[in-house]
């Protein structure tokens, strides 16, 4: 189970604060073309410390990938749409007792999942709507699931595919998430940045060699006006925006499904 996202967010928090505190205020858009002045002479990159010795250990592994065969769940006629999402969540709970047991970080999720069964209180069921879209490029749809984790109030995001008649988990991530989008074959998670007017956007894409969705990009983007007196407003976030996408809106109906366009 991935506990890595909080580590990554903590590691970059100091850099984000420094970026916002030192960025210049951008000029307003007047709606017309304006001269930018003389074009500066192009300067090649300056290589710093050319004699620096290689590090003795690799950098923090941002390109995290998860791959795991789901035990106890069959795929009728290899059709992933016929798999019950509730059964998939139950299988994860059974496979990870350290996370969902009585002393696990997500122990209260177990009781909530019981509410997804017939006769349960649907308002307490943590399972969000399932979405189906081809994320691997093989012409068949993958299943994207989301469910709330208790008592942490995080959201679990999972992607599953079918290989050799088996259900295989190819993405597993837990985080404080405010939105998830499917853009082409990429999955984008939006999370609060802790600084007013900004958010994190994490992109996952299919890696054919690793046979899993891998971490591709982590961006710190401005999303709105920063309240006066909070933090200076940078003219740019320094990161390219992800491609346009359709927001995958969760549904309160557990086990429901929707197909991507």
PLY file of the C-alpha trace (Angstrom):
ply
format ascii 1.0
element vertex 261
property float x
property float y
property float z
element edge 260
property int vertex1
property int vertex2
end_header
0.00 0.00 0.00
1.41 3.42 -0.94
2.29 5.70 1.95
4.74 7.58 -0.26
2.75 10.61 -1.29
2.92 12.33 2.12
6.71 11.88 2.04
6.95 13.44 -1.38
4.71 16.35 -0.42
6.74 17.04 2.74
10.01 16.94 0.85
8.98 19.59 -1.62
7.00 21.87 0.73
10.00 24.03 1.62
10.85 24.53 -2.04
7.28 25.57 -2.84
7.25 28.18 -0.08
10.53 29.60 -1.35
9.19 29.71 -4.92
6.08 31.64 -3.98
7.88 34.00 -1.62
10.47 35.05 -4.20
8.43 35.06 -7.44
7.74 38.37 -9.15
4.24 39.77 -9.57
3.02 39.33 -13.16
1.61 42.06 -15.34
-2.07 42.13 -16.18
-3.33 41.18 -19.61
-4.57 44.27 -21.44
-6.04 42.25 -24.28
-3.60 43.33 -27.01
-0.11 42.73 -28.31
2.72 44.59 -26.63
6.40 44.86 -27.44
8.67 42.91 -25.16
11.67 45.10 -25.86
15.01 43.98 -27.15
15.48 40.23 -27.49
18.20 39.03 -25.13
21.15 37.15 -26.53
20.78 33.39 -26.22
23.07 31.94 -23.58
23.89 28.25 -23.39
23.32 26.46 -20.08
26.14 26.87 -17.60
27.27 23.58 -16.14
27.93 23.91 -12.43
30.52 21.86 -10.56
31.75 19.79 -13.52
34.01 17.76 -11.22
31.20 16.79 -8.85
31.42 13.11 -7.93
28.38 10.90 -8.63
26.05 10.26 -5.71
26.54 6.99 -3.85
22.77 6.32 -3.76
19.92 7.06 -6.18
17.63 10.04 -5.77
14.23 9.66 -4.13
12.25 7.36 -6.46
9.59 9.65 -7.90
8.73 7.20 -10.70
6.84 4.91 -8.35
4.84 2.11 -9.95
2.49 -0.44 -8.41
1.60 -3.78 -9.93
-0.25 -6.55 -8.13
-2.47 -9.44 -9.19
-5.81 -9.32 -7.40
-6.55 -12.59 -5.67
-10.06 -13.97 -5.25
-11.72 -11.89 -7.99
-12.64 -13.46 -11.32
-13.18 -11.60 -14.60
-16.14 -13.13 -16.48
-15.24 -13.52 -20.17
-12.29 -11.16 -19.57
-14.79 -8.28 -19.40
-13.61 -5.90 -16.69
-17.00 -4.18 -16.69
-18.50 -7.34 -15.21
-16.23 -7.19 -12.15
-17.98 -5.95 -9.00
-16.01 -2.97 -7.59
-17.08 -3.89 -4.07
-15.44 -7.31 -4.48
-12.26 -5.58 -5.64
-12.10 -3.38 -2.53
-12.78 -6.40 -0.30
-9.91 -8.22 -2.00
-7.56 -5.33 -1.28
-8.56 -5.29 2.37
-7.90 -9.04 2.62
-4.53 -8.70 0.89
-3.26 -5.91 3.14
-4.11 -6.72 6.78
-1.37 -4.39 8.07
-3.18 -1.42 6.54
-6.80 -2.41 7.19
-6.45 -4.42 10.41
-7.44 -3.15 13.84
-4.13 -1.27 14.17
-3.78 -0.28 10.54
-3.87 3.27 9.23
-7.17 2.60 7.42
-8.86 0.25 9.91
-12.18 2.14 9.96
-12.57 1.59 6.21
-13.51 -2.04 6.79
-16.75 -1.19 8.58
-17.62 1.37 5.93
-17.22 -1.14 3.10
-19.82 -3.37 4.74
-22.32 -0.58 4.13
-21.84 -1.08 0.37
-23.58 -4.44 0.57
-27.33 -4.87 0.05
-29.18 -3.58 3.09
-26.33 -1.30 4.11
-26.49 2.47 4.55
-25.36 3.65 1.12
-24.51 7.12 2.42
-21.74 5.51 4.51
-20.32 3.38 1.69
-16.85 4.75 0.84
-16.79 3.44 -2.73
-16.99 6.00 -5.52
-18.19 5.45 -9.05
-16.12 3.22 -11.33
-14.89 4.61 -14.66
-13.78 2.70 -17.73
-11.30 3.91 -20.34
-8.41 2.47 -22.33
-5.33 3.71 -20.47
-2.86 1.13 -21.77
-3.43 1.51 -25.51
-4.43 -2.12 -26.09
-7.95 -1.24 -27.21
-9.61 -2.55 -24.05
-10.92 -0.47 -21.17
-9.23 -0.36 -17.78
-11.21 0.22 -14.58
-10.47 3.26 -12.41
-11.77 3.02 -8.85
-11.82 5.46 -5.98
-12.80 4.96 -2.36
-12.46 6.97 0.81
-10.06 5.85 3.52
-10.99 6.14 7.19
-10.07 7.54 9.64
-7.51 9.48 7.55
-10.16 10.90 5.15
-7.78 10.37 2.25
-8.93 9.03 -1.10
-7.58 5.82 -2.60
-7.19 5.82 -6.40
-6.78 2.47 -8.13
-6.50 1.36 -11.76
-7.04 -2.24 -12.87
-6.52 -4.10 -16.13
-7.04 -7.69 -17.28
-4.07 -9.87 -18.21
-4.24 -13.60 -18.91
-7.77 -13.80 -17.49
-6.67 -12.18 -14.23
-7.44 -8.81 -12.69
-4.23 -6.84 -12.18
-3.84 -3.63 -10.21
-1.56 -1.25 -12.14
-1.92 1.92 -10.06
-2.40 2.42 -6.32
-2.15 5.83 -4.72
-3.55 7.37 -1.54
-3.67 11.11 -1.00
-5.72 14.12 0.06
-7.43 14.50 -3.30
-9.80 17.24 -4.48
-10.26 15.95 -8.02
-9.26 13.26 -10.50
-9.22 13.59 -14.29
-8.69 11.25 -17.21
-6.92 13.01 -20.08
-6.29 10.71 -23.01
-4.34 7.83 -21.49
-3.18 9.83 -18.47
-4.68 10.00 -15.01
-4.29 13.32 -13.20
-4.81 13.82 -9.47
-5.43 17.26 -7.98
-4.51 17.84 -4.34
-4.49 20.88 -2.04
-1.12 22.59 -1.77
-1.57 24.17 1.66
-0.98 27.61 0.12
-4.02 29.65 -0.86
-4.58 29.85 -4.60
-2.39 26.87 -5.52
-2.68 23.11 -5.89
-0.61 20.06 -6.80
-1.35 18.07 -9.95
0.17 14.62 -10.27
0.11 12.79 -13.60
0.32 9.02 -14.05
0.83 7.36 -17.44
1.10 3.79 -18.71
4.62 2.38 -18.97
4.79 -0.56 -21.36
8.07 -1.87 -19.93
6.92 -1.88 -16.30
3.36 -2.89 -17.22
2.00 -0.33 -14.80
0.90 3.29 -14.49
3.99 5.25 -13.47
4.45 8.65 -11.90
5.16 11.06 -14.76
4.81 14.65 -13.56
4.20 16.59 -10.36
3.17 20.22 -10.80
2.59 23.14 -8.46
0.04 25.36 -10.19
-1.84 28.55 -9.47
-5.59 28.00 -9.55
-7.05 31.31 -8.43
-6.49 34.68 -6.85
-4.35 34.68 -3.73
-6.04 36.56 -0.85
-4.37 39.88 -0.07
-1.72 39.61 2.59
-1.20 35.87 2.21
1.58 35.13 -0.25
2.98 37.03 -3.25
1.40 36.00 -6.56
3.97 34.59 -9.00
3.64 35.44 -12.67
3.97 31.76 -13.54
4.14 28.52 -11.65
7.14 27.27 -13.55
5.33 24.13 -14.64
3.45 23.38 -17.81
-0.25 22.77 -17.47
-1.51 19.26 -18.21
-3.47 18.65 -21.38
-7.13 19.54 -21.42
-9.24 16.81 -19.89
-12.70 15.83 -18.85
-13.20 15.70 -15.10
-14.19 12.30 -13.80
-16.87 13.22 -11.30
-17.42 10.67 -8.52
-20.88 9.38 -7.83
-22.56 8.59 -4.55
-23.88 5.34 -6.06
-21.46 2.53 -5.09
-20.60 0.04 -7.78
-22.00 2.20 -10.58
-19.98 2.58 -13.74
-19.38 5.02 -16.54
-17.48 4.82 -19.79
-14.96 7.41 -20.81
-15.70 9.22 -24.03
0 1
1 2
2 3
3 4
4 5
5 6
6 7
7 8
8 9
9 10
10 11
11 12
12 13
13 14
14 15
15 16
16 17
17 18
18 19
19 20
20 21
21 22
22 23
23 24
24 25
25 26
26 27
27 28
28 29
29 30
30 31
31 32
32 33
33 34
34 35
35 36
36 37
37 38
38 39
39 40
40 41
41 42
42 43
43 44
44 45
45 46
46 47
47 48
48 49
49 50
50 51
51 52
52 53
53 54
54 55
55 56
56 57
57 58
58 59
59 60
60 61
61 62
62 63
63 64
64 65
65 66
66 67
67 68
68 69
69 70
70 71
71 72
72 73
73 74
74 75
75 76
76 77
77 78
78 79
79 80
80 81
81 82
82 83
83 84
84 85
85 86
86 87
87 88
88 89
89 90
90 91
91 92
92 93
93 94
94 95
95 96
96 97
97 98
98 99
99 100
100 101
101 102
102 103
103 104
104 105
105 106
106 107
107 108
108 109
109 110
110 111
111 112
112 113
113 114
114 115
115 116
116 117
117 118
118 119
119 120
120 121
121 122
122 123
123 124
124 125
125 126
126 127
127 128
128 129
129 130
130 131
131 132
132 133
133 134
134 135
135 136
136 137
137 138
138 139
139 140
140 141
141 142
142 143
143 144
144 145
145 146
146 147
147 148
148 149
149 150
150 151
151 152
152 153
153 154
154 155
155 156
156 157
157 158
158 159
159 160
160 161
161 162
162 163
163 164
164 165
165 166
166 167
167 168
168 169
169 170
170 171
171 172
172 173
173 174
174 175
175 176
176 177
177 178
178 179
179 180
180 181
181 182
182 183
183 184
184 185
185 186
186 187
187 188
188 189
189 190
190 191
191 192
192 193
193 194
194 195
195 196
196 197
197 198
198 199
199 200
200 201
201 202
202 203
203 204
204 205
205 206
206 207
207 208
208 209
209 210
210 211
211 212
212 213
213 214
214 215
215 216
216 217
217 218
218 219
219 220
220 221
221 222
222 223
223 224
224 225
225 226
226 227
227 228
228 229
229 230
230 231
231 232
232 233
233 234
234 235
235 236
236 237
237 238
238 239
239 240
240 241
241 242
242 243
243 244
244 245
245 246
246 247
247 248
248 249
249 250
250 251
251 252
252 253
253 254
254 255
255 256
256 257
257 258
258 259
259 260
